[in-house]
Amino acid sequence: MNLDDAAAVKALDTTLTSIEAVMDVEKLRATIAELSEAASAPDLWNDQDQAQKVTSKLSHTQAELKRIQELRQRLDDLAVLFELGDEDPDTLVEAQQELVSLQAEIDAQEVRTLLSGEYDEREALVTIRSEAGGVDAADFAEMLMRMYLRWSERHGYPTEVYDTSYAEEAGIKSATFQVKAPYAYGTLSVEQGTHRLVRISPFDNQGRRQTSFAGVEVAPVVETSDHVEIDEKDLRVDVYRSSGPGGQGVNTTDSAVRITHLPTGIVVSCQNERSQIQNRASAMTVLQAKLLARRKQEEKATMDALKDAGNSWGNQMRSYVLHPYQMVKDLRTNYEVGNPSAVFDGDIDAFIDAGIRWRRSAEAAGN
């Protein structure tokens, strides 16, 4: 093993040791034992919501421990591989390729240790809205929705779409969905802000270039300990018939629910369930999350990330350029790639990692 490779392996060992300390491997094992006991209780599924939380947290914690253990094993094996590579050029090439791969995965794991905010471990509610740009903006909003759903799918994270408001010609006016995975909020919260698309409009018969905007809002899912109380007198509840693309009715009864919170003007809706009662319950979940986000937004000391991220042209956080060249660039971190197709297909981990590091640096600097 040459000196450069040896130094790289040593640096990886130092980083991984730090990650193991921050994540507290022994505590992870204890948590798994505790959750496994809870998951084996005969009355677990008497409360389905609680059961799902227990099993989801158990699965997540087991995956975290497994990931750390596998990284440590691969790093130990890498040292042996380099020793064998001293005698065999093919093995040396294999070792150097594994070094690059391991470097990327340990870097990504290091980013996870930066998620230590008050609500970072929560599941996430994501709302996407089309902004300036007409039909192109509505189409762009739908592209972003698919991007995040594909990202969730890539990671095996369950999602539930609560509401989709379709635009008349193409795309969506807005959509709200939940990403049901631990740390989804901490991970996706750096995606909040205004996204900008530049392309030749497929909706312009003269083939002109169009710039359009869509806003992304991310809120932590409310838990019972948050004490978000809502007075029924502050609500206006409207029911209507669910509709799909092009205004087509998808239900024969008025089961969709729209709730307006009169003091704040926040409006939420849900139409994914057949039952009006179920849609109301889901809409209330979204409303509670938005009220929690608003409340914490006003408490600078506890929710700087939310306070500083509003949806406006002045807060453009990422540009997707499809013409005259191909590039996606984050305007905060300056991270960029030249493959927009992969990004729109959910390959956004590098952007998220860069955003989390940028946020931590900004917090450390006192911004």
C-alpha positions in Angstrom: 0.0 0.0 0.0 1.5 3.4 -1.0 1.6 6.3 1.4 -1.4 8.1 -0.2 -3.6 5.0 0.1 -2.5 4.4 3.6 -3.3 8.0 4.6 -6.7 7.8 3.0 -7.5 4.5 4.8 -6.3 6.1 8.1 -8.5 9.2 7.5 -11.5 7.0 6.8 -10.9 5.1 10.1 -10.8 8.3 12.0 -14.0 9.6 10.4 -15.8 6.3 11.0 -14.7 6.1 14.6 -16.1 9.6 15.1 -19.4 8.5 13.5 -19.6 5.5 15.7 -19.1 7.6 18.8 -21.7 10.2 17.8 -24.3 7.5 16.9 -23.5 5.6 20.1 -23.5 2.0 18.8 -24.1 0.5 22.2 -27.1 2.7 22.6 -28.4 1.6 19.2 -28.2 -2.0 20.4 -30.1 -1.2 23.6 -32.8 0.6 21.6 -33.2 -2.3 19.3 -33.6 -4.7 22.2 -36.2 -2.4 23.8 -38.1 -1.9 20.6 -38.0 -5.6 19.7 -39.6 -6.4 23.1 -42.3 -3.8 22.4 -42.9 -5.2 18.9 -43.4 -8.7 20.2 -46.2 -7.6 22.7 -49.4 -9.6 21.9 -51.5 -6.4 22.1 -49.2 -4.3 19.9 -51.7 -4.0 17.0 -54.6 -2.9 19.3 -53.3 0.6 18.6 -52.3 0.6 14.9 -50.7 4.0 14.9 -48.5 3.2 17.8 -47.7 -0.2 16.4 -46.6 1.3 13.1 -44.4 3.8 15.0 -42.7 1.0 17.0 -42.1 -1.2 14.0 -40.9 1.7 11.8 -38.5 2.9 14.5 -37.3 -0.6 15.0 -36.6 -1.2 11.3 -34.9 2.2 11.0 -32.7 1.6 14.1 -31.7 -1.9 12.9 -30.8 -0.4 9.5 -28.7 2.3 11.1 -26.8 -0.3 13.2 -26.3 -2.6 10.2 -25.1 0.2 8.0 -22.4 1.2 10.6 -21.3 -2.4 11.2 -21.0 -3.0 7.5 -18.9 0.1 7.0 -16.6 -1.0 9.7 -16.3 -4.5 8.3 -15.6 -3.1 4.8 -13.0 -0.8 6.2 -11.3 -3.7 8.0 -11.4 -5.8 4.8 -10.0 -2.9 2.8 -6.8 -2.9 4.8 -6.4 -6.6 4.0 -7.2 -6.0 0.3 -4.4 -3.4 0.0 -2.0 -5.9 1.6 -2.9 -8.5 -1.0 -2.7 -5.8 -3.7 1.1 -5.4 -3.0 1.5 -8.8 -4.7 -1.3 -8.6 -7.3 -2.0 -5.6 -9.5 -5.6 -6.6 -10.2 -6.3 -6.8 -6.4 -4.7 -3.4 -6.0 -7.1 -1.9 -8.6 -10.1 -3.5 -6.7 -8.8 -2.1 -3.4 -8.5 1.4 -4.9 -12.1 1.2 -6.3 -13.4 0.0 -2.9 -11.6 3.0 -1.3 -13.4 5.4 -3.5 -16.8 3.7 -2.9 -16.2 3.5 0.9 -15.2 7.2 1.0 -18.5 8.2 -0.6 -20.6 6.1 1.8 -18.7 7.2 4.9 -19.1 10.8 3.9 -22.8 10.3 3.4 -23.1 8.6 6.8 -21.2 11.5 8.4 -23.9 13.9 7.1 -26.6 11.8 8.9 -24.8 12.6 12.2 -25.4 16.3 11.5 -29.2 15.9 11.9 -29.5 16.9 15.5 -32.2 19.6 15.3 -35.3 19.6 17.6 -37.5 18.0 15.0 -35.0 16.4 12.7 -35.9 12.8 13.6 -39.6 13.4 12.7 -41.4 12.2 9.5 -41.9 15.0 6.9 -44.9 16.7 5.3 -44.0 18.1 2.0 -46.1 20.7 0.1 -45.3 21.7 -3.5 -46.9 24.7 -5.2 -46.6 26.0 -8.7 -45.6 29.7 -8.7 -44.8 32.1 -11.5 -44.7 30.6 -15.0 -48.2 29.5 -15.9 -48.7 26.0 -17.3 -44.9 25.5 -17.2 -44.8 26.1 -13.5 -47.7 23.7 -12.9 -45.8 21.1 -15.0 -42.6 21.8 -13.1 -44.4 21.4 -9.7 -45.5 17.9 -10.8 -41.9 17.1 -11.9 -40.7 18.1 -8.4 -43.3 16.0 -6.8 -42.3 13.0 -8.8 -38.6 13.7 -8.0 -39.3 13.5 -4.2 -41.5 10.5 -4.5 -38.8 8.7 -6.6 -36.2 9.7 -4.0 -38.4 8.2 -1.3 -38.9 5.1 -3.3 -35.1 4.7 -3.9 -34.6 4.7 -0.1 -37.6 2.4 0.6 -39.5 5.2 2.5 -43.3 4.8 2.4 -45.2 7.9 1.3 -48.8 9.0 1.4 -50.3 11.7 -0.9 -52.9 13.6 1.0 -54.0 16.0 -1.7 -53.3 16.9 -5.3 -54.8 19.9 -7.0 -54.5 19.5 -10.7 -54.0 22.4 -13.1 -56.3 22.7 -16.1 -53.9 22.1 -18.9 -51.1 20.1 -17.4 -49.3 19.6 -14.1 -50.5 20.5 -10.6 -51.3 23.7 -8.7 -50.3 22.0 -5.5 -49.8 18.7 -3.7 -49.1 17.6 -0.1 -47.6 14.2 0.8 -46.0 12.6 3.8 -42.7 10.8 3.8 -43.0 8.2 6.5 -39.4 7.6 7.6 -37.4 8.6 10.7 -35.3 11.7 10.0 -37.3 12.5 6.8 -37.9 16.0 8.1 -34.3 16.7 9.0 -33.2 15.3 5.7 -35.7 17.1 3.4 -36.0 20.4 5.3 -33.0 21.7 3.3 -35.1 21.3 0.2 -37.4 24.1 1.3 -37.5 27.2 -0.8 -38.1 28.3 -4.4 -36.9 26.0 -7.3 -36.4 27.5 -10.8 -36.7 25.7 -14.1 -35.3 27.0 -17.4 -36.2 25.1 -20.6 -37.8 25.3 -24.0 -41.4 25.2 -23.1 -43.2 22.1 -24.5 -46.4 24.1 -24.2 -45.3 27.0 -26.4 -45.9 26.3 -30.1 -43.2 28.8 -31.0 -40.6 26.9 -29.0 -39.5 29.7 -26.8 -37.4 29.4 -23.7 -39.5 29.7 -20.5 -38.5 30.3 -16.9 -40.9 29.0 -14.2 -40.9 28.6 -10.5 -42.2 26.2 -7.9 -42.2 26.4 -4.1 -41.3 23.5 -1.7 -42.4 23.6 1.9 -41.4 21.0 4.4 -42.9 20.6 7.9 -42.3 18.1 10.7 -45.2 15.7 11.5 -46.9 16.6 14.7 -46.7 14.3 17.7 -49.0 14.3 20.8 -46.2 15.9 22.9 -46.3 19.0 20.7 -49.6 20.2 22.2 -50.9 21.8 19.0 -54.5 22.7 20.1 -57.0 23.8 17.5 -60.3 25.4 18.5 -63.2 24.1 16.3 -64.6 27.6 16.2 -61.4 28.7 14.3 -62.1 26.2 11.5 -64.2 26.4 8.3 -64.7 23.0 6.8 -65.8 22.6 3.2 -66.6 19.3 1.5 -66.5 18.7 -2.2 -66.2 15.9 -4.8 -62.7 14.6 -5.5 -61.3 15.3 -8.9 -58.4 14.1 -11.0 -56.5 15.4 -14.0 -58.6 17.5 -16.4 -61.3 17.9 -13.8 -62.5 14.3 -14.1 -64.5 13.2 -11.0 -62.9 10.3 -9.2 -65.6 9.9 -6.6 -69.3 10.0 -6.7 -69.8 11.5 -3.2 -68.6 14.7 -1.5 -65.8 13.0 0.4 -63.0 15.5 -0.1 -62.4 17.9 2.7 -60.9 21.4 2.8 -60.2 23.0 6.1 -59.5 26.7 6.6 -57.8 27.9 9.8 -59.4 31.3 10.1 -56.9 33.0 12.5 -53.9 32.2 10.2 -55.6 31.8 6.8 -53.9 28.4 6.4 -55.8 26.1 4.0 -55.3 22.4 3.8 -57.3 19.7 2.0 -57.3 15.9 1.5 -59.1 13.8 -1.1 -57.1 10.5 -1.1 -59.5 8.6 1.1 -63.1 7.4 0.2 -64.4 8.5 3.6 -65.1 12.1 4.5 -64.2 11.2 8.1 -60.8 9.8 7.0 -60.1 12.8 4.8 -60.9 15.2 7.6 -58.5 13.3 10.0 -55.7 13.5 7.4 -56.4 17.2 6.7 -56.2 17.9 10.4 -52.8 16.1 10.6 -51.5 18.4 7.8 -53.0 21.5 9.5 -51.4 20.6 12.9 -48.0 20.2 11.2 -48.4 23.6 9.4 -49.4 25.3 12.7 -46.5 23.7 14.5 -44.1 24.9 11.8 -45.6 28.4 12.0 -45.4 28.5 15.7 -41.8 27.4 15.7 -41.0 29.7 12.8 -41.7 32.6 15.2 -39.4 31.1 17.8 -36.0 32.0 16.3 -33.9 30.2 18.9 -35.6 26.8 18.3 -36.5 26.9 14.6 -33.9 29.0 12.7 -34.1 26.6 9.7 -37.8 27.1 9.2 -37.7 30.8 9.9 -35.0 31.5 7.3 -36.6 29.5 4.5 -39.7 31.1 3.0 -41.0 30.6 -0.5 -40.2 33.7 -2.5 -38.2 34.7 -5.6 -35.6 36.1 -3.3 -35.1 32.7 -1.8 -34.3 30.7 -4.9 -32.4 27.7 -3.7 -31.9 25.6 -6.9 -31.9 26.1 -10.6 -32.7 23.4 -13.1 -31.5 24.4 -16.6 -32.4 22.3 -19.6 -31.6 24.9 -22.3 -29.3 26.1 -23.7 -27.2 23.7 -21.5 -27.9 20.9 -19.1 -27.2 21.7 -15.4 -28.8 21.6 -11.9 -27.1 23.9 -9.4 -27.8 24.6 -5.8 -27.5 28.4 -5.3 -26.6 28.1 -1.6 -23.9 25.4 -1.7 -22.8 25.9 -5.4 -23.0 22.1 -5.8 -24.0 21.3 -9.4 -24.4 18.3 -11.7 -24.8 18.1 -15.5 -27.5 15.4 -15.6 -30.9 16.9 -14.9 -32.7 13.7 -16.0 -31.1 11.7 -13.1 -32.0 14.5 -10.7 -35.6 14.5 -11.7 -35.6 10.8 -11.3 -34.8 11.2 -7.6 -31.0 11.2 -7.6 -30.8 14.2 -5.2 -28.8 12.7 -2.2 -25.7 14.7 -3.1 -27.7 17.9 -3.1 -29.3 17.0 0.2 -26.0 16.2 1.8 -24.4 19.4 0.6 -27.4 21.3 2.0 -27.2 19.7 5.4 -23.5 20.5 5.6 -24.2 24.1 4.4 -26.9 24.5 7.1 -24.6 23.2 9.9 -21.8 25.6 8.8 -24.3 28.5 8.7 -25.5 27.6 12.2 -21.9 27.3 13.5 -21.2 30.7 12.1 -24.2 32.2 13.9 -26.3 32.9 10.8 
